[in-house]
Amino acid sequence: MTISEAQLRTLRLLNKQAAHRVHRSKRAGDYIWTHEGSRIALTQTLHKLFSSGYATVSNDNRDVAVITQKGRAVIAARGSC
């Protein structure tokens, strides 16, 4: 299970609170993913977490990113701090 430090930090943030997609214009692909606990956009890191199954979009709101059970297992294995 190879996971970068940036991905691990993002998983720890998601474990505390969901991230949100912010649309910058009306174009479909013009958005960034943000989190209250981060000063930088998480877009690239979250896309990697989505594709590996560690995070997903919420069933209720596709503009909200949440951690999956697989992501929680990584945090448990690597430590939560």
N, C-alpha and C positions, 0 to 999 in steps of 0.2 A: 504494500500500500504506500505509494509515493505521493506525498503531499508537500507542497511548498510552505514556507513560513507565512507568506502572505495569505495562502488559502487557509491555513490553520487559524491565523488571526481573524479572518473573515468568518470562519465557522464559529469561533468563540463569540464574535459580535452577534451572529444570528442566533446563537443559543440563548442570548440575553433578550434580544428583541429583533423583530423582522426588519429587513431592508425594504426600501421603496423605490420604485421606478419613477423618475421625474422626466416628463416629456418636455423637450426644449422647443418643439415646433409641432405642427400638425402632421409632419412626415412620419410615417410609421417607424422608421429606424432611427429617429433622432431623439434619443433618450439616454439617460445615465441612471445607474443604480447608486443610491446613497444610503447611508446609515447614520443615525444620530451620533453614534460613538466613533465615527471616523471623519477625519478632515478631508479625505480624498475620496473620489468616486471609486466604487467597487465593481464597475462594469465588467472589465476583463476577468477579474478574479471570480466573480459570480458566474460568468458564462462557463468557465472551466469547472466550477463546482456543479453547475447544472448538468453539464455533459457527463460528468463522472458519477452523478447520482447522490452527491453529498448535500445538495440543496435543490429546491424546486420552487415553483411559483405556487402561491396559495390557491386552493380550489375555489375559494370565495372571491378572490380579487387577484387577477393576473399581474397587477402592478405591485404586488407584495411578494418578497422572496423569504422563504422559511427554510430552516434546517430539516433534513430528513433523519430517519433512524440511523442510516449509514453514517451521516455526518456526526451524529451524537456519539456513535461508537468510536469514531476517530478521536473525538475530544476525550472520551473516557480512557482510551488507550494511551494518548499522548499527555494527559493531564490537563486540567481545566485552567490553569494559571498561565 
